[in-house]
Amino acid sequence: MLPDVGAALPELVVPITPTRIVAGAIASRDYQDVHHDVPAARAKGSPDIFMNILTTNGYVGRYVTDWAGPQARIVKIAIRLGVPNYPGDTMTLTGSVIRSEEDGTVEVAVRGANGLGDHVTGTVMLKGLGQ
């Protein structure tokens, strides 16, 4: 069964910890010092280390596929970063269906917000739903 346009996805709350930030950077082979070295991040004007875009992209994908189920496959993710994800904060992912086609194509608008505002906004297109 295909989801209705406007259907809300359940929230996903992600605690932002130093370990999560560093592990995501290492897993995505992003060795920029601002993702693991507090003094270096501060020297570059940031108050702390912060999450990289690849980790954020992974959480967006996880969020939507957890909702859509194993039959769905992501065909496109288009995200835009906003404020950083710093340790000690929480990112809450929310979303809603903005397109639902008979061929099983579904597009979801996604937002990931933390205490500073929107960390990530964008859309995810999936295929294979309702089959």
C-alpha positions in Angstrom: 0.0 0.0 0.0 1.4 3.4 -1.0 1.5 6.2 1.6 -0.7 9.2 1.1 0.8 12.6 0.2 1.1 14.5 3.5 1.6 11.4 5.6 4.1 12.1 8.4 7.0 9.9 9.1 7.7 9.1 12.8 10.5 11.2 14.4 14.0 9.8 14.8 16.0 11.4 17.7 19.7 11.1 17.3 21.9 12.2 20.3 25.0 13.9 19.0 28.0 12.6 20.8 31.7 13.1 20.2 32.0 9.3 19.5 29.2 9.5 16.9 30.8 12.4 15.1 34.3 10.9 15.1 33.0 7.4 14.1 31.0 8.8 11.2 34.0 10.8 9.9 36.3 7.7 10.1 33.7 5.4 8.6 33.3 7.8 5.6 37.1 8.3 5.4 36.8 12.0 6.1 39.9 12.8 8.1 39.4 16.6 8.2 40.6 17.7 11.7 37.4 19.6 12.4 35.6 16.3 12.8 37.9 14.8 15.4 40.3 17.4 16.9 38.7 19.9 19.3 41.7 22.3 19.4 42.0 22.3 15.6 38.2 22.9 15.2 38.5 25.8 17.7 41.5 27.2 15.8 39.3 27.3 12.7 36.5 29.2 14.4 34.2 26.4 15.5 33.4 26.0 19.2 33.8 22.2 18.9 34.1 19.3 16.5 31.0 18.8 14.2 29.4 16.1 12.1 30.4 15.8 8.5 27.9 15.8 5.6 28.5 12.1 4.8 27.3 11.1 8.3 24.3 13.4 8.0 23.5 11.8 4.6 23.7 8.4 6.2 21.2 9.4 8.9 18.8 10.8 6.3 19.0 7.5 4.4 18.5 5.4 7.5 15.6 7.6 8.6 13.7 7.1 5.4 14.5 3.4 4.8 13.6 2.5 8.4 10.2 4.0 7.6 9.8 2.6 4.1 10.9 -0.9 4.8 13.3 -3.4 3.2 11.5 -3.5 -0.2 12.2 0.2 -0.8 15.4 1.4 -2.4 16.7 5.0 -2.5 17.2 6.4 -6.0 18.0 10.0 -5.0 19.0 12.0 -2.0 19.2 15.8 -2.2 20.1 17.5 1.0 21.4 20.9 2.1 23.3 21.5 5.3 22.4 24.3 7.7 23.7 24.7 11.2 26.3 22.3 12.5 25.6 19.2 14.7 27.8 19.7 17.8 28.4 17.2 20.6 25.9 17.5 23.4 23.0 18.4 21.1 20.3 16.2 19.6 19.2 16.0 16.0 15.5 15.2 15.5 14.6 14.0 12.0 11.1 14.5 10.7 9.6 14.0 7.3 6.5 13.8 5.2 5.4 12.3 1.9 5.3 14.9 -0.9 4.7 12.6 -3.8 3.3 9.1 -4.1 3.0 7.4 -7.5 1.2 4.2 -8.6 4.5 2.8 -9.9 5.8 2.7 -6.3 7.8 6.0 -6.5 7.6 8.0 -3.3 9.3 11.3 -2.5 9.8 12.4 1.1 10.7 15.8 2.4 13.1 15.5 5.4 14.2 17.9 8.1 16.9 17.4 10.8 16.8 20.0 13.5 18.9 20.6 16.5 19.1 23.3 19.2 20.6 25.8 16.8 18.0 25.3 14.0 17.9 23.2 10.8 20.9 21.0 10.4 19.7 19.4 7.2 16.8 19.8 4.9 16.1 18.0 1.6 14.2 15.3 -0.2 14.6 11.5 -0.7 13.1 9.6 -3.6 12.4 5.9 -3.2 11.2 3.2 -5.5 9.6 -0.1 -4.7 7.0 0.9 -2.1 3.7 -0.8 -2.2 5.0 -3.8 -4.2 
